[in-house]
Amino acid sequence: MQLYLIPCPMAEGALDTLSPAIPETVKHIEHYLVEDIRSARRFLGSLKVGLDIRSLNFYVLDKKTPMSKVEEYFKAIPNRAKVGVISEAGCPGVADPGARAVEYAHRHEIEVIPLVGPSSILLALMASGFNGQNFAFEGYLPVKKPERIKAIKSLESQSKRFGRTQIFMETPYRNNHMLEDLVQQCQPETKLCVACDITGEGQYIRTMTINQWKRAYKRIDLHKKPVMFVLFAQ
């Protein structure tokens, strides 16, 4: 058995961000562990490689799927099969429940084959202009404002102390609140990159100091858009 980690576009219609190896690979896969079956079917169909989507086998692997269920999936799949993992956007296994399939594969000596594709984390880091040799992805910060502010200050302090670029995200409908908290809580000379809708038609990527953001942040609307926040303090 082989486990293929199959990236998909982060933005609607952005198929040009995918490796040419992906369409060729999916021609030979009949079993998929996916975050959402409907969107996975739509993605595979968009590759236009002549797949009979109805003949494929899909197993839901989302944030609620326990490892025991992942084990059931693999036991139901033939030993010599090729298995694909597809996330909702970008690279599976990175800030993504697909990591559980990879964990299972390593424990059972199943070959893991990652394919090249877009990662919002790396693309935001590349576009920020910050330290690319020492960085950390922090995922989601706390929801409650007091804890979130504490986390922001801690990340800023760590960045300044260790020269570390800090990358994090927020639930899309709280993006504007996150930006406001960053502007109000961080030091004026700290730098912030806002990377919104990366690879999409509405892509917006801008790096400025907090002092500069104070004069500009109210003019942009990040509501319900995919955003990466990248922080660097000197």
N, C-alpha and C positions, 0 to 999 in steps of 0.2 A: 504494500500500500504506500501511496505517496500523498502528502498533503500540500496543496498549492495555495499560497496566500495571494489572492487576486485583488489588486486595487481597483477602485472604480472612480469615476470623476467626482470632484468635490462641487462642481457647478454644473448646472443643466447644460447638456450638449457638449461639454468640454472633453470629447473623446480624444482630441489631439494631445492631451496630457498623459495618455497611457502608452506603455511600451507596446511595440508591435508584437511582442511575444504573447500578449494576453489573448487576442483573438485566436491565434494559432493554438494556444494551450486549451482554451475552453472547448474546442472541437472534440477533445478526447476525454472530457469529464462528464460523468453522469450523476454524480452525487455532490450536493452542495450544503454546507452549513452556512446559514445566512441570518443576518439581523432582521430582515423583513422579506418575506417571500415575494410579495407583489413587486417591490422595487428591484429585487434581484432578478426576477423574470424580465422586467422592463429593461434592465441594464444588459442582460445577456442578449435580448432581442435586438437592442440597439447596435450590437457589434456586427450584425448582419453576416454571420458566417454559416448560415443554413441550418441552425440548430432547430430540432423539434422540441420546443420548450415543454410541451405536454409530456414528453417521455422522460424528463429529468426528475430526479428525486431531491426534494428540498427538506431540510431539517432546521427548525428555528433555533438559533443560538443568539439570544439577546441578553440584556443585563439581568434578567430574571431566571435564566436557565441555569440550574445547578449542575455541578460536575457529574453527578449521578446520571443526569439526562444525557450529557455529552457521551458518557460511557455507553449508554444504551444505543445512541446513534451509531457509534463506531462498531458495535457488535452486530448491528443490522446491515452494515455495509460489507460487501464481499472483500476478502483479504487482499486480493490483487487489484482492487479498484483505485482509481485516481480520485481524490476528494478535493473540492475547492472550498475556500472560505471567503465570503464576500461581506464586507462591512456596508454601512449605509452611505459612507462617503470616505474617500481616501484609502489609506492603507489598513487592512485588517490586522488586529493584534496590537495596534498602537492606540492607547486610550480607548479600547474597544473590547467587547466580550469575546471576540475571536481568539484572544490569548488563551482561553481555556482549552480550545481545540489544539493549539500548539503545545500547551503543557501536557495534554494527554498523549500527543504524538511522541514527544521526547521520552515520556515514561515508558512507552511501548515500542520504542525503537522504530518509529515510522519516519521515513524521510520527509523533512520539511523543506519546501522550495518557495522562497519569497520572490515574487515578481516585482518589477520596477513600476512605480506609480507615484502620484502626487501625495505629499504629506503637508498638511497645513502648518504643522509645527516647524519643519525644516524650511519651508518656503518663507514663513514669517521671519525666521531667524536670518535667512539669507538676505531678505529685503530690509532688515532693520538697520544694518550697519554696525551691530554690536558684536561683542566678543563671541566668536564661533568656536573657540577652543575650550571654553568653560561655560556651560549653560545647563539649565535644569528646566524640565517641563513639570509644572506643578498641578496640572489638571484644573479642576474647578475649585475656586476659593469658597469659604463658608457663605451660606445664604444670609444668615442674620448679620445685620450691619455692624454691630460691635465686634463680632468675631472676624468679619471680613476686613474691617479697618486694621485690626490687630495683625492679620495675615499680611496685608499690604505693607505695613510698616516693617514686619519681620523680613519680607522678601527684599525690600529696599535696603535694609540693614545688611543682609547677607550679600547682596550684590556689591555694595560698597566695600565690605570687608574682604570678600574673596575675588572681586573682579568678575563676578558671575552674571551672565545674562539670565534673567528670569522670564519664563514663558508660561502663560496661563490663559484660561478661557472662562466664559460665563454662559449661562443659559441665555439664548438669543433675546428673550424679552426683558432681560435685566442688563443688557449691554450698556445702555445709556447711564444707568445708575452706577455701574462699575467705573465707567470713564469719569463720571463726576466725583466719585470717591477717590480715584487716583489723583485727579487734579487737586482736590482739596487736601489730601493727606500727605502727598509726597513732597520732597524738598524741591524748590524752584529749579535747581540745576540738574536734577535727575532727568534722564531721557526716557521717553515713552514712544514706542512704535505701535500704532493701531493698524492691523492688517485685516481688512474686511472683504468678504466675498472673494477670496483668493482664487484666481483663474476664471472668475465669472465676469459677465459683461459689466457689472457694477463695481469691479475691483477698485478698492481704495486703500492705499498703503502710504502712511505718512509717519515720519519720525521727527519729533520736536522735543524740546525741553518742557518740563511741566509749566514753567513760566510762560512759554509760548502757547501751550495748550490752553491755559487759562483764558486767553484772548480768542481762542478758536473753537473750543470743544462744543459750544452751544450751536454752532453752525452746521454740525454734521449729525445725522440721525442713524444710529446703529441698531435700531429696534428690529428685532426678528431677523437679523442677518448673522451669518457665521463670521465670528471675529476671533482673532488671536491678539492678545495683549503681550507686548514684549517690553520689559523694564530693565534699565541699566543705570546704576548709580555710580558716580566717580568720586 
